[in-house]
């Protein structure tokens, strides 16, 4: 732009100089100084437009003036336009060249500036980045230290809470179990015990607060032959002697273990209860089949609980009915079975005789008992089916207790029973009831009572008595026939197995 201004200024100056040169030429042609200005008007033939234009305003003829300056003005304008065109072209080329040079210089300068700026910026950025990394490293170290301290503190707190929770839970769990076991040992009986004369702590406290007017257990009336009666009497005397000596502090005597075997209903449970009561021992009743209600491992735990309870006694008779249910021979057992482990645990508890308790087993199949139990049993007592005299005594015992009791029956009922069930009739029934056990004979009397109660008269009649006997014998025959068939099939199977 500066160069364009210079070019235009030079053009104006050249035009002015050109006009001045013409005027000087005119003047040098001999015109006198001071000639009047009118001469310009009178001499139009002069070649200088500049001279023709310098006319005094006092003598101006405008038409002539316009005619005078028109040729020179046109020429001057043409020259000026040409000069201006040449100047513009030169100015344009100069401008283009200057712009290109300036743009190139600016590009180089900008490139250098950018390189320097970027390099400096990079250096500055790297410097600040290093500073930031240093600060970040310090911050990271501080943050790591804070996190580490926080984690350690929280771990300590959390660990303490977890340990306290675990310890508390463990204490509560095992404390509750231990406390409950203490409660069970003192306030409750073992799970295997079905009935017992041994009072728990709660029952003893209850008796002190609320005295029980119920009479104590009395020796049950039992019917057996003279030989069995004498045997029972000897065992009672021996057991009473052991009980007295152990309570006196003797350690050289132990209780004798018994096994009662025979058909069902022959008085084995009654024999054991009578032995305990007459010997002065407390008694507890359990069944070998009770172990079936426990899951894996629970039967052994219940057995441990039972013997722990028995060892705290000062004279206990533990009666185990259906002993063959868990004391069967081990030859046919799996070594890993629950039955095998249960039997092994029982043998461990009974390896030595005790001065705290005695064991009385009852079984219908003594041949099924494991051989390891043989040395643990001191007395093996058979409880056979009653013979005719014993059957008569059993029938009379339950007739008097069930039918002749005026407190439970009306007078007419008792009179009818006395007429229809006199001793002669009982002798007849005893002869007919061969093979029946004591329990089955009791069942006959009970059937007579219940059938008589539902008759129109509500009294005992001969028809009622005969029908009761008939039903009992038919049932016995049916079961006996089934038993005979089972034994016959077993023998046939054994005979075929040996090739007979």
C-alpha positions as CSV (number, residue, x, y, z in Angstrom):
1,X,0.0,0.0,0.0
2,X,2.9,2.4,0.8
3,X,4.4,1.7,-2.7
4,X,1.1,2.4,-4.4
5,X,0.9,5.8,-2.7
6,X,4.4,6.6,-3.9
7,X,3.6,5.7,-7.5
8,X,0.5,7.9,-7.5
9,X,2.5,10.8,-6.1
10,X,5.2,10.5,-8.8
11,X,2.6,10.5,-11.5
12,X,1.1,13.7,-10.3
13,X,4.5,15.3,-10.0
14,X,5.4,14.2,-13.6
15,X,2.3,15.7,-15.0
16,X,3.0,19.0,-13.3
17,X,6.6,19.1,-14.4
18,X,5.5,18.4,-18.0
19,X,3.3,21.4,-18.0
20,X,5.9,23.6,-16.4
21,X,8.4,22.6,-19.1
22,X,6.0,23.7,-21.9
23,X,5.4,27.0,-20.3
24,X,9.1,27.6,-20.0
25,X,9.5,26.9,-23.7
26,X,6.9,29.4,-24.6
27,X,8.4,32.0,-22.4
28,X,11.8,31.4,-23.8
29,X,10.4,32.1,-27.3
30,X,10.7,35.9,-26.9
31,X,7.6,37.0,-25.1
32,X,8.2,40.2,-23.1
33,X,7.8,40.3,-19.4
34,X,4.7,42.0,-18.2
35,X,2.7,41.6,-21.3
36,X,-0.9,42.0,-20.6
37,X,-2.9,38.9,-20.0
38,X,-5.2,39.8,-22.8
39,X,-2.6,38.6,-25.2
40,X,-3.4,35.1,-24.2
41,X,-6.8,35.5,-25.5
42,X,-5.7,37.1,-28.7
43,X,-3.1,34.5,-29.4
44,X,-4.9,31.2,-29.4
45,X,-2.4,29.7,-31.7
46,X,0.0,28.9,-28.9
47,X,0.8,25.3,-28.4
48,X,0.9,25.3,-24.6
49,X,-2.4,24.4,-22.9
50,X,-1.0,25.6,-19.6
51,X,-0.4,29.0,-20.9
52,X,-3.8,29.1,-22.5
53,X,-5.2,28.2,-19.1
54,X,-3.6,30.9,-17.2
55,X,-6.1,33.6,-18.0
56,X,-6.9,36.5,-15.7
57,X,-10.4,36.3,-14.3
58,X,-11.0,39.9,-15.3
59,X,-10.7,39.0,-19.0
60,X,-12.1,35.5,-19.0
61,X,-14.2,34.5,-21.9
62,X,-15.6,31.3,-20.9
63,X,-16.4,29.9,-24.2
64,X,-13.0,30.7,-25.5
65,X,-11.6,29.4,-22.3
66,X,-13.3,26.1,-22.7
67,X,-12.3,25.9,-26.3
68,X,-8.8,26.7,-25.3
69,X,-8.4,24.1,-22.6
70,X,-10.4,21.3,-24.2
71,X,-7.6,20.1,-26.5
72,X,-5.0,20.3,-23.8
73,X,-7.2,18.7,-21.2
74,X,-8.0,15.8,-23.5
75,X,-4.4,15.3,-24.2
76,X,-3.4,15.6,-20.6
77,X,-6.2,13.3,-19.5
78,X,-5.1,10.7,-22.1
79,X,-1.5,11.0,-21.0
80,X,-2.6,10.9,-17.4
81,X,-4.7,7.8,-18.0
82,X,-1.9,6.1,-19.8
83,X,0.5,7.1,-17.1
84,X,-2.0,6.0,-14.5
85,X,-2.5,2.7,-16.3
86,X,1.2,2.1,-16.5
87,X,1.5,3.0,-12.9
88,X,-1.3,0.7,-11.8
89,X,0.2,-2.1,-13.8
90,X,3.6,-1.5,-12.3
91,X,2.0,-1.0,-8.9
92,X,0.0,-4.3,-9.3
93,X,3.1,-6.2,-10.3
94,X,5.1,-4.6,-7.5
95,X,2.2,-5.4,-5.1
96,X,2.0,-9.0,-6.3
97,X,5.8,-9.4,-6.0
98,X,5.8,-7.6,-2.6
99,X,2.8,-9.7,-1.4
100,X,4.5,-12.9,-2.5
101,X,7.8,-11.9,-0.9
102,X,6.0,-10.8,2.2
103,X,3.9,-13.9,2.3
104,X,7.0,-16.1,1.9
105,X,8.8,-14.1,4.5
106,X,5.8,-14.3,6.8
107,X,5.6,-18.0,6.2
108,X,9.2,-18.5,7.0
109,X,8.9,-16.2,10.0
110,X,5.7,-18.0,11.1
111,X,7.4,-21.4,10.6
112,X,10.4,-20.3,12.6
113,X,8.1,-18.8,15.2
114,X,6.0,-21.9,15.4
115,X,9.1,-24.1,15.6
116,X,10.6,-21.9,18.3
117,X,7.2,-21.6,20.0
118,X,6.4,-25.2,19.8
119,X,9.8,-26.2,20.9
120,X,9.6,-23.7,23.7
121,X,6.1,-24.8,24.5
122,X,7.2,-28.4,24.4
123,X,10.2,-27.7,26.6
124,X,8.0,-25.7,28.9
125,X,5.3,-28.4,28.8
126,X,7.9,-31.1,29.6
127,X,9.2,-29.0,32.4
128,X,5.8,-28.4,33.8
129,X,5.0,-32.1,33.2
130,X,8.0,-33.1,35.1
131,X,7.1,-30.8,37.9
132,X,3.6,-32.2,37.8
133,X,4.9,-35.7,37.9
134,X,7.1,-34.8,40.8
135,X,4.1,-33.3,42.6
136,X,2.0,-36.2,41.5
137,X,4.6,-38.6,42.9
138,X,4.6,-36.8,46.2
139,X,0.8,-36.7,46.1
140,X,0.7,-40.4,45.2
141,X,3.1,-41.2,48.0
142,X,0.9,-39.2,50.4
143,X,-2.2,-40.8,49.0
144,X,-0.7,-44.3,49.3
145,X,0.4,-43.6,52.8
146,X,-3.1,-42.3,53.6
147,X,-4.7,-45.2,52.0
148,X,-2.3,-47.6,53.7
149,X,-2.9,-46.1,57.1
150,X,-6.6,-46.0,56.4
151,X,-6.7,-49.6,55.2
152,X,-4.6,-50.7,58.2
153,X,-6.8,-48.9,60.6
154,X,-9.9,-50.1,58.9
155,X,-8.5,-53.6,58.7
156,X,-7.7,-53.5,62.4
157,X,-11.2,-52.3,63.1
158,X,-12.8,-54.7,60.7
159,X,-10.7,-57.5,61.8
160,X,-11.5,-56.8,65.4
161,X,-15.2,-56.6,64.5
162,X,-15.0,-59.9,62.5
163,X,-13.0,-61.6,65.2
164,X,-15.4,-60.3,67.9
165,X,-18.4,-61.4,65.8
166,X,-16.9,-64.9,65.2
167,X,-15.9,-65.3,68.8
168,X,-19.2,-64.0,70.0
169,X,-21.1,-66.3,67.6
170,X,-19.0,-69.2,68.6
171,X,-19.4,-68.4,72.2
172,X,-23.1,-68.0,71.9
173,X,-23.4,-71.2,69.8
174,X,-21.3,-73.5,71.9
175,X,-22.3,-71.7,75.1
176,X,-26.0,-72.3,74.2
177,X,-25.3,-75.9,73.3
178,X,-23.3,-76.5,76.5
179,X,-26.0,-74.7,78.5
180,X,-28.7,-76.7,76.9
181,X,-26.8,-79.9,77.6
182,X,-26.5,-78.9,81.2
183,X,-30.2,-78.3,81.2
184,X,-30.9,-81.6,79.5
185,X,-28.7,-83.5,82.0
186,X,-30.3,-81.9,85.0
187,X,-33.8,-81.1,83.9
188,X,-34.5,-83.6,81.2
189,X,-34.0,-87.2,80.4
190,X,-31.9,-88.6,77.5
191,X,-33.7,-88.8,74.2
192,X,-33.6,-92.7,74.2
193,X,-35.4,-93.0,77.5
194,X,-39.1,-93.8,77.0
195,X,-40.0,-94.0,80.7
196,X,-38.1,-93.8,84.0
197,X,-38.6,-93.7,87.7
198,X,-35.6,-91.5,88.1
199,X,-36.7,-87.9,88.8
200,X,-35.2,-85.0,87.0
201,X,-34.2,-81.9,88.8
202,X,-37.3,-80.1,87.6
203,X,-39.5,-83.0,88.8
204,X,-37.8,-83.0,92.2
205,X,-38.4,-79.3,92.6
206,X,-42.0,-79.7,91.5
207,X,-42.6,-82.4,94.1
208,X,-41.2,-80.2,96.8
209,X,-43.5,-77.4,95.8
210,X,-46.5,-79.5,94.9
211,X,-46.4,-82.8,96.8
212,X,-47.7,-85.6,94.6
213,X,-50.2,-87.8,96.4
214,X,-49.9,-90.5,93.7
215,X,-48.4,-93.6,95.4
216,X,-45.0,-94.8,94.4
217,X,-44.4,-97.6,92.0
218,X,-45.3,-100.9,93.6
219,X,-43.9,-104.3,92.5
220,X,-46.1,-105.6,89.7
221,X,-48.0,-108.8,90.2
222,X,-46.3,-111.4,88.1
223,X,-47.2,-115.0,87.4
224,X,-44.5,-117.5,86.7
225,X,-43.5,-121.0,87.6
226,X,-41.6,-121.8,90.8
227,X,-38.3,-122.2,89.2
228,X,-38.4,-118.8,87.6
229,X,-39.8,-117.3,90.8
230,X,-36.8,-118.6,92.8
231,X,-34.4,-117.4,90.2
232,X,-35.9,-113.9,90.3
233,X,-35.8,-113.9,94.1
234,X,-32.0,-114.8,94.1
235,X,-31.2,-112.0,91.6
236,X,-33.2,-109.5,93.7
237,X,-31.2,-110.4,96.8
238,X,-27.9,-110.2,94.9
239,X,-28.8,-106.8,93.4
240,X,-29.9,-105.4,96.7
241,X,-26.6,-106.4,98.3
242,X,-24.6,-104.8,95.4
243,X,-26.6,-101.6,95.8
244,X,-26.0,-101.4,99.5
245,X,-22.3,-102.0,99.2
246,X,-21.7,-99.5,96.3
247,X,-23.6,-96.8,98.3
248,X,-21.4,-97.6,101.3
249,X,-18.3,-96.9,99.1
250,X,-17.2,-100.4,98.1
251,X,-15.4,-100.5,94.8
252,X,-14.8,-104.3,94.5
253,X,-18.4,-105.1,93.5
254,X,-20.2,-104.4,90.2
255,X,-23.8,-104.9,89.0
256,X,-24.7,-108.0,87.1
257,X,-26.1,-107.6,83.6
258,X,-29.1,-109.8,82.6
259,X,-30.7,-111.0,79.4
260,X,-34.3,-112.1,79.4
261,X,-35.3,-114.0,76.3
262,X,-38.5,-115.7,75.2
263,X,-41.6,-115.2,73.1
264,X,-43.5,-111.9,73.2
265,X,-45.8,-111.3,76.1
266,X,-44.1,-113.6,78.6
267,X,-43.5,-110.9,81.2
268,X,-39.9,-109.8,80.5
269,X,-40.7,-106.1,81.1
270,X,-42.6,-106.9,84.2
271,X,-39.8,-109.1,85.5
272,X,-37.3,-106.2,85.0
273,X,-39.5,-103.6,86.7
274,X,-40.1,-105.9,89.6
275,X,-36.4,-106.6,89.9
276,X,-35.6,-102.8,90.0
277,X,-38.3,-102.0,92.6
278,X,-37.6,-104.9,94.9
279,X,-33.9,-104.2,94.7
280,X,-34.3,-100.5,95.5
281,X,-32.9,-99.3,92.1
282,X,-34.3,-96.6,89.9
283,X,-35.3,-97.9,86.5
284,X,-35.3,-96.6,83.0
285,X,-36.9,-98.1,79.9
286,X,-35.8,-97.8,76.3
287,X,-36.2,-99.8,73.1
288,X,-33.6,-100.9,70.6
289,X,-35.8,-99.7,67.8
290,X,-35.6,-96.1,69.2
291,X,-32.3,-95.7,67.3
292,X,-34.2,-95.8,64.0
293,X,-35.6,-92.3,64.5
294,X,-32.1,-90.7,64.5
295,X,-30.2,-89.5,61.5
296,X,-26.6,-90.3,60.6
297,X,-24.4,-89.8,63.7
298,X,-27.3,-88.8,66.0
299,X,-27.8,-92.3,67.3
300,X,-24.2,-92.5,68.6
301,X,-24.6,-89.0,70.2
302,X,-27.8,-90.2,71.8
303,X,-26.0,-93.3,73.1
304,X,-23.2,-91.2,74.6
305,X,-25.8,-89.0,76.2
306,X,-27.6,-92.1,77.7
307,X,-24.4,-93.6,79.3
308,X,-23.3,-90.2,80.6
309,X,-26.7,-89.9,82.3
310,X,-26.5,-93.5,83.6
311,X,-23.0,-92.9,85.0
312,X,-24.3,-90.1,87.2
313,X,-26.7,-92.4,88.9
314,X,-26.3,-94.1,92.2
315,X,-28.1,-97.3,91.3
316,X,-30.0,-97.6,88.1
317,X,-31.4,-100.5,86.2
318,X,-31.4,-99.7,82.4
319,X,-33.9,-102.0,80.7
320,X,-33.4,-102.3,76.9
321,X,-36.2,-104.0,75.1
322,X,-35.9,-105.4,71.6
323,X,-32.2,-105.6,72.0
324,X,-31.7,-107.5,68.8
325,X,-32.7,-104.4,66.9
326,X,-29.2,-102.8,67.4
327,X,-27.2,-105.6,69.0
328,X,-27.4,-108.0,66.0
329,X,-24.4,-110.0,64.8
330,X,-21.8,-107.9,63.0
331,X,-20.9,-110.6,60.5
332,X,-23.7,-109.5,58.1
333,X,-23.1,-105.7,58.6
334,X,-21.2,-103.3,56.4
335,X,-18.2,-101.9,58.3
336,X,-19.2,-98.3,57.4
337,X,-22.9,-98.7,58.2
338,X,-24.5,-96.8,61.0
339,X,-25.6,-100.1,62.7
340,X,-22.1,-101.4,62.8
341,X,-20.8,-98.1,64.3
342,X,-23.7,-98.0,66.8
343,X,-23.0,-101.5,68.0
344,X,-19.2,-100.8,68.3
345,X,-20.0,-97.7,70.3
346,X,-22.3,-99.6,72.6
347,X,-19.6,-102.3,73.1
348,X,-17.1,-99.6,74.1
349,X,-19.4,-98.2,76.7
350,X,-20.1,-101.7,78.2
351,X,-16.6,-103.1,78.1
352,X,-16.5,-103.1,81.9
353,X,-19.2,-103.7,84.4
354,X,-20.4,-100.6,86.3
355,X,-21.1,-99.8,89.9
356,X,-23.5,-97.1,88.8
357,X,-26.0,-99.1,86.8
358,X,-27.0,-102.5,85.6
359,X,-28.2,-103.6,82.2
360,X,-31.2,-105.8,81.6
361,X,-31.8,-106.8,78.0
362,X,-35.0,-108.3,76.5
363,X,-35.1,-110.1,73.2
364,X,-37.3,-112.5,71.3
365,X,-34.3,-113.9,69.3
366,X,-31.3,-114.4,71.5
367,X,-29.5,-116.2,68.6
368,X,-29.4,-112.9,66.7
369,X,-27.3,-111.1,69.5
370,X,-23.7,-110.4,68.6
371,X,-21.2,-112.7,70.1
372,X,-19.3,-109.8,71.7
373,X,-22.3,-109.4,74.0
374,X,-22.0,-112.9,75.5
375,X,-19.3,-111.9,78.0
376,X,-21.1,-108.8,78.9
377,X,-24.2,-110.8,80.1
378,X,-24.0,-112.5,83.5
379,X,-27.4,-114.1,83.7
380,X,-29.4,-115.5,80.8
381,X,-32.9,-116.1,81.8
382,X,-35.6,-117.7,79.7
383,X,-39.1,-116.4,79.9
384,X,-41.2,-119.3,78.5
385,X,-44.9,-119.4,77.6
386,X,-47.1,-120.2,80.6
387,X,-48.3,-123.7,81.2
388,X,-51.9,-124.6,82.2
389,X,-51.6,-123.8,86.0
390,X,-49.9,-120.5,85.1
391,X,-52.5,-119.7,82.5
392,X,-55.2,-120.2,85.1
393,X,-53.4,-117.8,87.5
394,X,-52.9,-115.2,84.8
395,X,-56.6,-115.4,83.8
396,X,-57.7,-115.1,87.5
397,X,-55.3,-112.2,88.0
398,X,-56.8,-110.1,85.2
399,X,-60.4,-111.2,85.8
400,X,-60.2,-109.9,89.4
401,X,-58.4,-106.7,88.3
402,X,-60.6,-105.8,85.2
403,X,-64.0,-107.5,85.7
404,X,-64.4,-107.8,89.5
405,X,-63.4,-104.2,90.4
406,X,-66.5,-102.5,91.9
407,X,-64.8,-99.1,91.7
408,X,-64.8,-99.3,87.9
409,X,-67.8,-101.4,87.2
410,X,-71.4,-101.6,88.4
411,X,-72.6,-104.2,90.8
412,X,-74.8,-106.0,88.2
413,X,-71.8,-106.1,85.8
414,X,-69.6,-107.6,88.5
415,X,-72.3,-110.2,89.4
416,X,-72.7,-111.2,85.8
417,X,-68.9,-111.6,85.5
418,X,-68.7,-113.7,88.7
419,X,-71.4,-116.1,87.3
420,X,-70.0,-116.4,83.8
421,X,-66.3,-116.4,84.7
422,X,-66.0,-118.6,87.8
423,X,-63.0,-120.7,88.5
424,X,-64.4,-123.6,86.6
425,X,-64.9,-121.6,83.5
426,X,-61.3,-120.2,83.9
427,X,-60.0,-123.8,84.1
428,X,-61.7,-124.6,80.9
429,X,-60.3,-121.4,79.2
430,X,-56.8,-122.2,80.5
431,X,-56.9,-125.6,78.9
432,X,-58.2,-124.2,75.6
433,X,-55.6,-121.4,75.5
434,X,-52.5,-123.6,75.1
435,X,-49.7,-121.6,73.4
436,X,-51.0,-118.2,74.4
437,X,-48.7,-115.9,76.3
438,X,-49.5,-113.9,79.4
439,X,-50.3,-110.8,77.3
440,X,-52.7,-112.7,75.1
441,X,-54.5,-114.1,78.1
442,X,-54.9,-110.6,79.4
443,X,-56.2,-109.7,76.0
444,X,-59.0,-112.3,76.3
445,X,-60.3,-110.7,79.6
446,X,-60.1,-107.2,78.0
447,X,-62.2,-108.4,75.0
448,X,-64.8,-109.8,77.3
449,X,-65.0,-106.4,79.1
450,X,-65.3,-104.3,75.9
451,X,-67.8,-106.7,74.2
452,X,-70.0,-106.8,77.3
453,X,-70.1,-103.0,77.5
454,X,-71.7,-102.8,74.0
455,X,-74.4,-105.4,74.5
456,X,-78.0,-104.4,75.0
457,X,-77.8,-105.3,78.7
458,X,-74.3,-104.2,79.2
459,X,-73.5,-107.4,81.2
460,X,-71.2,-110.4,80.8
461,X,-72.8,-113.4,79.2
462,X,-71.5,-116.8,78.2
463,X,-71.9,-116.0,74.6
464,X,-69.6,-113.0,75.0
465,X,-67.0,-115.1,76.9
466,X,-67.1,-117.9,74.3
467,X,-66.9,-115.5,71.4
468,X,-63.8,-113.8,72.9
469,X,-62.1,-117.1,73.4
470,X,-62.9,-118.2,69.9
471,X,-61.5,-115.0,68.4
472,X,-58.3,-115.3,70.4
473,X,-57.7,-118.9,69.4
474,X,-58.4,-118.2,65.7
475,X,-55.9,-115.3,65.8
476,X,-53.3,-117.5,67.4
477,X,-53.9,-120.3,64.9
478,X,-53.5,-117.9,62.0
479,X,-50.3,-116.4,63.3
480,X,-48.9,-119.9,64.2
481,X,-49.7,-121.2,60.7
482,X,-47.9,-118.2,59.1
483,X,-45.0,-118.8,61.4
484,X,-44.9,-122.5,60.5
485,X,-44.9,-121.7,56.8
486,X,-42.2,-119.1,57.2
487,X,-40.0,-121.6,59.1
488,X,-40.7,-124.3,56.5
489,X,-39.8,-122.0,53.6
490,X,-36.6,-121.1,55.4
491,X,-35.6,-124.7,55.9
492,X,-36.3,-125.5,52.3
493,X,-34.2,-122.6,51.1
494,X,-31.3,-123.8,53.3
495,X,-31.7,-127.3,52.1
496,X,-31.5,-126.2,48.5
497,X,-28.6,-123.9,49.1
498,X,-26.5,-126.9,50.4
499,X,-27.5,-129.0,47.5
500,X,-29.9,-131.3,49.3
